[in-house]
């Protein structure tokens, strides 16, 4: 999944303000207008994201006065040891980038970013010094490795490949019918209110994912079984106090939420809270008898198979199943809700999987042969995070080695029925509940630069 991975990593980099161009631009309104930049994004782009960096910087503690701002000391320290990008120059107002929106998009194997310039000469001076080579003029475009300047716009290839003048000229001369603004589901990005908003075409992502034909076909079939006419994905990311919130929804070709086509069941949070063991990860899902009967009917129509035998074992499932896992992934404790009838096949399957089972009314309480797990997550405390979800995972741990100073309390990933469709939400909890996530992030980057850890 090379292309999707590159796009995702670039978005993460933008969020961490570790790559230049996006970190050098901002939007002056709570609802940002990215129309002019999106007009230079081709209609065949597989994914597009617009970033309101002004909002992210303000949430990080920066004080704006018009188009200029006073950074926090943590922001200055975050860029103090930077030798690979222009964040330090941006903080000091020397980058030449105009305070406006930035756009990142993928096309084929390339991942590109563009932003407007207030002072092209200043940007070229800073970039040439940082990259150790001068800009070269070609076909009306000035190019310096993976950066290019044409008029008052700077372009960058975020996959670190050298950018070509013909690429920039092609993007810059798109007609209205050739740009992403002509794509119904993507044109909504022209005006946005979240810190980051994006769109991706599912077919394009699969075609550029690196999957073989068979795997792409199976993935497409699975999506079409789960949802009616799944065409695109829309997503947002917003810094809140104590957390970063990311949400995504699958939409159909008409721009509406793609309808779920399978029976769903919400997770019962009280069932999760009833697990006594603590651990590193908590996972839960809701399974209704209606879903079980539907799946069994589908499997039975295909004749005898291993899947059919497994489905027979799962026939008594009804309600919430949840488990707590330890750090090693082997220790486990959990609970499975059933109809209370004909549970022997399920019990045998669990025993064969190395789990001990105790019947508690309609519940099957399970524990691994390796014993109970241990860890910081208490099921009764985090159970409310699963409210209204049909599947969810909550995990403890830090974000990455690079930002080890940012203490991630937990990350919650939930799949929930929403407006007849499916919503994915991920909340990354870090720092104080009274402090914006971005402020905690800049503080962590500053500490990392101070200590080297």
N, C-alpha and C positions, 0 to 999 in steps of 0.2 A: 504494500500500500504506500509506495514511495511518495506519490504526489500528495495524497491526503495527509501523510505524516509530515511532509515538509510544510504544508499549509498550516497544520495544527501547531507545529513547533514555532513557526513564524508568528502566529497569533500569540502564543505564550511569551515569546520574546518581546513582542510589542507591549504586552501587559506588564512585563517586568522592566520596561524602559531600558532594555539592554541593546537595542538596535537603533541606529541614528534617526532616520528620516521621520518615522512615526513619532518618536520621542521629541521631535523638533517642531511639531505642529499642534494646533489646538483649535477648538471651535468656540466662538464667542457667545453662543446662545445655548440655552438648555435644550432646545430643539435645533439640531444642526442641519445645515443644507449642504449636501455633498454632490449635488446635481452636476456641477461643472466637471468635477473629477470623474464621476461615474460615466460621463459622456465619452471619456477616453478609455473605458474598459470594454473590451470586445464582448459581443453577445454570446460567444461560445465559451466564455470563461466558466470553469467548473465550480468555482467558489469565489465569493466576494465578501469583504468585511470593511465596514467604515468605522473609524475610531475617533471619538471625541476626547482628545488628549487633554484639552483644557479642563474638562470635567474631572478626569483622572488626577490631574495635577492639583486642582482645587481641593479634591478630596484627600490628596496627600499633604495638604497644608499650605500650598502656594497661595499668595495674595495677589490678585490681578488688579491692574489699573489700566483699563483699555486693553490694548494688545500686548502690554508688557506685564511682567509679574515679578514678585520678589519670592525666590525659592526659600525653602526651609534649610537649616544647616544640614539636616539628614540628606536632602537632595544634593547639596554641594558635595558632601562626603561620598555619596553614592557614585558620583562621576569623577571623583578626585584621582583615582588610580586607573581610570579608563584609558586604554591605549588603542582600542580597536574601533570606537565609534565616536560620535560627536556630541554626546550628551553633556559633557562638561562645557563645551562652547555654547550649547543651547541654554544651559543654566545661566551663563554669563551674558546672554543676549548677543552672541557673536556668530551665530550659525547662518544667518541670512535667510532663514525660513520664515515665511509669513504665517502668523497665527491663524490657522484654518484647519479644515478637516484633512485627514489622511485616508487613503484607500489602499487596501491590499487585495490582490486577486491572483488566482492561479489559472494558467492556460497551458494545456498540454503538460510538459515537464517543467515549466517555468513558474516561479512565484515572484510577483512584481509588487512594487509599492510606488505611489506617486503622491506628491504634495506640492503646494504652490510656494514660490520664492518671492520674498520681498526685496532681496538683494542678491541676485545671481552671482555677482563678483565675489561677495563675502563667502558664499557657500563654496564656490570653486576654490577659493584660497584655502579655506579650512579643509576641504576634502583632499586637495592635492597634498597638503602638509601631512594629513593623517595617513594617506595611502602611499606617500612617497613617490608620486609620479604626477606628471602634468596632464591636464585635459587635452584631448586631441580632437580637432574639428573634423567631422565627417558627415556629409549629406545634410548640412544644416543643423547637426546635433553635436554637442561637445561631450565626449565620452572619456571617462576615467575608470577603468576596470569595471566594477559592477554598478557604477553610477553614471547618469547622463543628465545633461541639462539642455532643454529646448525652450526658448523663450523664458517665461517665468514659472516653469514647472521642472521639478527635479524627479527623476525616475531612479529606481533601484531594483536590482534583482536580489531578492532576499535568500535565494538558494545559493548565493555566492558565486554564481556563474557570471562571466563577463556579459554586459548588456551590449546589444548591437544597435547601431544607428537606425537600421531599417525597421527594427522592432518598435522603436520610439516613434518613428515617422508613421508607421502603420497605425499605432494606437492613437496618435494625435490627430489623424485625418479621418477618423471613423464618421460615417454619416449617422443620422439619427436612427436609421433602421439597422445599423450594424453594431450599435453600442448596447450595453447591458440594460440601458433604459428602455429598450424595446421589448425586453423580456418581462412579462407581466408580474411574475412573482418576485423578481429582483428589483424592479423599478421602485418599489416601496422604500428602498434604502435611501432614496434621494433626500428624504427628511426623516430624521431619527431622533429619539430622545434618550436611549440608553447610552452607557459609556462606550459600548461596542455593540454593533448589530451586524448580522451577516446572513448570507443566503448561500446555499449550495445545491446544485442539481444532482440528484441521486444517480442517474444514469452516467453522467460525466465522471462522477467520483468513482463509480465502479469500473468504468472503462480505463481510468488512469490509476487504478488501485494496485496493479501488479498481479491481481488474481487471474487464474486461468479461466478459460471460457466456461467450464463446468461449474466452477465455484461462483462465478458471477451469475450464472443462470440459477443456481440454487439459492443464492442470496436474494435475487430478484423475486423468485417464486415465494420465498418465505415472507418477504415484505408484502407481496400482493395477497398472500393468505391472511396476513395480520391486518392489513389496511386496504381500503378501496382507493385505487388510482394514486398510489404514493409517487409523487413527482419530485418534490423539492424539500429541503430542510431550511427552516429559518431559525436563527439563534440570537440571543442577546447575552451580554455580560455586564454586570453592574456592581460597582464597589458599594458596599453597605457598611454600617458600623459592625465590626467584629466578623465580617464575612464577605466573600466574593460570591455573588449569585449568578449562575449560568443557567439559562433555560433554552430549550430547543423544541420545535414542533414540526411534525411532518405534514406538508400540505399537498393538495392534489393539483392537477394541471389547470384547474379553474381558479386557483388561489384560495380555496377554502381548506379548512382542516380536514385531512384525510380521515375518513370514518373507520373506526375499529370494526372488524368483521368477526371477532371471536367474543364469546362471553367472558366477562371480567368479574373479579371479586376484589373488593378493597381489603387491605390488611387490617386485622383486628389488633390494635396496639396493646390491648390488655393481654393478649396471648404472648406477645413479645415480653412484656413486663413480668410475666410469670416465670421466665427463665431465671434461675438463681445464680448461675455462673456468669462471671465477667470475662471479657476477652479483648482481642485486638480488632476483630471484625464481627459485625452483626449483619446477617442476611435474612430476608423474609420475603414471602410471596403469598398471594391469595389465589386459591384454586377452588372453583365452584364445581359442583356435581354436573352442572350444565355443560361446562367446558370438558370435563372428563368424558361424559357421554358423547359429546360431539367428536372428540378426538378418537374415541374407541370406534365409533361408527366409521370414521374416515379410514382408520387403520384396518378394520375388519373388511372393508370393501376392497382392500389390496391383497387379501388372502393372508395365510399364516406367515408370520415373520417374527424376528427377534423383538422388533418394536411392539408387535402385537402382544407378545408374552409379557413385556415390561408394562404395557398399558393395563393388562389384567391385574398385575400386582398393584398398580396405582389406583385401581377402581374405587377404593374406599376413601380416597382423599376428598375432603370437603371443608374448606375454610383456610385458615392461616397456618403456614409452616414457617418456622423460624429456627435459626441456629446461630450459636456464638462460637467463633473459632479463635484458637490461640495463635501466637506468633509463628509457630512452626507449621501451622496449617493442618496438623494431624490431630491435635486435641480438639474436641468438639462436644458441645452440649446443646440440646434443642428440644423442640416440641413440634408435633405434627397433628393437625386437626383432621378428624375422620368422621364418617357417618356413624361410627360405632358398630358397624356390621361388616362381617367378612374381612377382617383386618389381618388374618393370618398370612395371606400372600405378601402383603406389604411388610409385615413383621419379619418374615423369612428373608425378603430382599434386603432389609436393613441389617439383619444379622450377618448375611453373607458379605455385606459391605464393611464389616468390622465394627458394627454399632450394637450396643446393648439397648434393649427396648423394655420399658415399663409401661403397662397399660394404666391410664388414669382417666376412667370414664371414656369419653370420646377422644381423648388425647393420647398420643403415643409420645412418651418422654424418652429421649435418646441421649446416649453418652458414648463417646468413642472408647475403644479398648485402651487407648493411651491416657484415659482419665479426663477430668474436667480441664477446660482452658483457664487461663488467667490473663489479665490485661486491664487497661484503664477504662474500657467502655462497659458501663453498667446498663443492662437492657432496660431496666425500669426507668432510668433517667433519659435515655435516648429514644425510647419507644414513640414519643409524640412526633418525632421526625418522620415516621412512616405513615402518618395520618393521610388518608385518602389515596395512598399509593397502592398499586397492585403488585409491584416488585420493587425492592430497594436494598441498598447496601450502605452501611456506615462503617468507615474504617478510620483507625487512629494512625498518626504518623506525620512526619515532616514533608514539605512540598518537594524539595530536592536538595541535593548536597550544596548547590550554589547558594541557596538561600536558607542554610541550616539555622541561621539566627532567627528566622521567622518560624516561630513555634506554631505549627499546625495542630490544633486540638483534635479536629476530626474533619473528615470529608464525607458528605452524604450524597448519594446518587439515587434518585428516585424515578420510576416510570409510573405515571398516573393517568387514568382516564380523564380527558378534559375536552369539553364541548363536543363530545362524541368521538374524539380522536385520542391521540397519545401525546403526552407531554413528558419530556425528559428534563429533570432539574438536577443541578449539581451545586451544592453549597459547600464552600471551603471556609471553615471557621478558624480564625487565627487572631491573636492579640486580644485586647480588651474589647468587651461588648460596647464600650462607650467611645471607641476610637475607630475611624474609618480604616477598612482593610488596606487601602493604598498608603495611608500614613504608617501603618505597621510594616508594610512592605518596604517603604523607603528607609525606615528606621533599621530594618533587618539588613538591607543592602549596605547601609552606612557602617553598621557594626561589622559586617563581613569584610569591608574594605579596611576598617581600622585594625581588626585582629587577624585578618587573613584566613578566617575560619567561616 
